[in-house]
Amino acid sequence: MERAEQGTSGPDPARGAGSDVGTATGADGRADVRAAEGADLGADAGPDPTRPVAVDTARIVLVGLACWAVALVVVVAVPSLHTGTRDWWPWTCVAGLVLGLLGLGYVRRGRGNAVGARRG
């Protein structure tokens, strides 16, 4: 779809610096007004962009632990990955696992994810 941009000459002082509102004309000839960042987009705009996204932090840490475990198995299984100048690679995987376990304990206690902390 081809659009011809017809923007304003600069930032709108009423909206603050850095906010441009441009008008584009679509292929059907109708004007399409694109709102700049921070404009009122209505009820169908989705979640509030200023609020953090709720995620299960413990699950993310578990995925990281699984990745470190797979890396450790691969490094130990392939001799060229843990000999010579790469003799430190298995220890990097072990350090990732240990730090991941510490992080998992931290998150489950509620320090890193206070809202989603598990009571136990």
C-alpha positions in Angstrom: 0.0 0.0 0.0 1.4 3.3 -1.0 1.2 6.3 1.3 2.2 9.9 0.7 3.4 11.5 4.0 2.2 15.1 4.8 3.6 15.7 8.2 3.8 18.9 10.3 6.8 21.1 10.0 8.0 20.3 13.5 7.0 19.3 17.0 3.6 20.5 18.2 4.3 22.7 21.2 0.9 21.8 22.8 1.9 18.1 22.9 5.5 18.6 23.9 8.8 18.2 22.2 9.3 15.2 20.1 5.7 14.4 19.4 4.7 14.7 15.7 1.3 14.1 14.4 1.3 13.3 10.7 -1.4 12.8 8.1 -1.1 10.1 5.5 -3.4 9.4 2.6 -4.1 5.8 1.8 -4.6 4.2 -1.6 -8.4 4.7 -1.2 -7.9 8.5 -0.8 -9.1 8.7 2.8 -7.0 10.6 5.3 -5.3 8.4 7.9 -4.3 10.3 11.1 -1.5 8.5 13.0 -1.3 9.5 16.6 2.1 10.2 18.1 3.4 8.6 21.3 1.3 9.5 24.3 -1.8 10.4 22.4 -5.2 9.1 23.5 -5.8 6.0 21.4 -9.1 4.9 22.9 -10.3 1.8 24.7 -9.2 -0.6 21.9 -5.5 0.4 22.1 -4.5 -2.5 24.4 -2.7 -2.5 27.7 -1.3 0.6 29.2 2.3 0.9 27.8 3.6 2.5 31.1 2.8 -0.6 33.2 5.3 -3.5 33.4 4.3 -6.7 31.8 3.4 -9.4 34.2 5.7 -12.4 33.6 6.5 -15.6 35.5 10.1 -14.7 36.4 10.7 -18.2 37.9 9.8 -19.8 34.6 12.2 -17.6 32.8 15.0 -18.5 35.2 14.1 -22.2 34.8 14.4 -21.9 31.0 17.9 -20.3 31.5 18.9 -23.1 33.8 17.8 -25.7 31.2 19.9 -23.9 28.6 23.0 -24.0 30.8 22.4 -27.7 31.5 22.1 -28.5 27.8 25.3 -26.4 27.2 27.1 -28.3 29.9 26.1 -31.7 28.4 27.2 -30.6 24.9 30.5 -29.2 26.2 31.3 -32.3 28.2 30.2 -34.7 25.4 32.4 -33.1 22.7 36.0 -33.4 23.7 37.2 -30.5 21.5 35.0 -28.2 23.4 36.7 -28.8 26.8 40.3 -29.4 26.0 43.2 -27.1 25.3 42.4 -23.4 25.4 38.7 -24.2 26.0 39.3 -26.0 29.3 37.3 -23.3 31.1 34.0 -23.8 29.1 32.5 -26.5 31.4 33.2 -24.3 34.4 31.3 -21.5 32.7 28.3 -23.7 32.3 28.6 -24.8 36.0 28.8 -21.2 37.0 25.7 -20.4 35.0 23.8 -23.3 36.7 24.9 -22.2 40.2 24.1 -18.6 39.6 20.8 -19.6 38.1 19.9 -21.7 41.1 20.7 -18.7 43.4 18.6 -16.5 41.2 15.7 -19.0 41.3 15.8 -19.0 45.1 15.9 -15.2 45.1 12.9 -15.0 42.8 10.9 -17.6 44.6 11.4 -15.9 47.9 9.8 -12.8 46.4 12.7 -10.3 46.1 12.9 -10.3 42.4 9.2 -10.8 41.7 7.4 -9.5 44.7 3.9 -9.5 43.2 4.2 -13.1 41.9 6.1 -14.5 44.9 5.0 -18.0 45.9 3.9 -18.3 49.6 5.4 -21.3 51.2 
